[in-house]
Amino acid sequence: MKTIIGFILLFSGGLSAINPEVAWQWEIGWKVKDAEPSDAYLLYTRVVGIVLSIIGLILIFSW
């Protein structure tokens, strides 16, 4: 079960780290019309994505 959660975290974190605009669109962008994310929010999304990816890797490779 830890491995499955690890892969989910790795996928979602990787997506957020690589392309925070898409993560913003999935999370908030569909709720509002003609809005753009701020640079601070994109940085926050990227940092959280990196942290989630690290946690996912730890869960995948832990016994």
C-alpha positions in Angstrom: 0.0 0.0 0.0 2.9 2.4 0.8 4.2 1.8 -2.7 1.0 2.8 -4.4 0.7 6.0 -2.3 4.4 6.6 -3.1 3.8 6.4 -6.8 0.8 8.7 -6.6 2.8 11.3 -4.6 5.7 10.9 -7.0 3.5 11.5 -10.0 1.5 14.4 -8.6 4.6 16.0 -7.1 6.6 15.6 -10.3 3.8 17.2 -12.3 3.7 20.1 -9.9 7.5 20.5 -9.9 7.8 20.3 -13.7 4.7 22.3 -14.7 3.1 24.3 -11.9 0.7 26.0 -14.3 -1.0 22.7 -15.0 -1.2 21.9 -11.3 -2.7 25.3 -10.7 -5.2 24.7 -13.5 -6.3 21.4 -12.0 -6.6 22.8 -8.5 -7.9 26.3 -8.9 -8.0 27.4 -12.5 -11.2 25.5 -13.4 -13.1 27.5 -10.7 -12.3 30.9 -12.1 -12.6 32.6 -15.5 -9.7 34.5 -17.1 -7.4 34.3 -14.1 -3.7 33.7 -14.0 -1.6 32.4 -11.0 0.8 34.7 -9.3 4.6 34.0 -9.5 4.6 33.4 -5.7 1.9 30.7 -6.0 3.8 29.0 -8.9 6.9 29.0 -6.8 5.0 27.5 -3.8 3.4 24.9 -6.1 6.9 23.9 -7.4 8.4 23.6 -3.9 5.5 21.5 -2.7 5.8 19.3 -5.7 9.5 18.7 -5.0 8.7 17.8 -1.4 5.9 15.5 -2.4 8.2 13.8 -4.9 10.8 13.2 -2.2 8.2 11.8 0.2 6.9 9.5 -2.7 10.4 8.2 -3.3 10.9 7.5 0.4 7.7 5.6 0.5 8.5 3.6 -2.6 12.0 2.6 -1.4 11.3 2.1 2.3 10.8 -1.4 3.7 
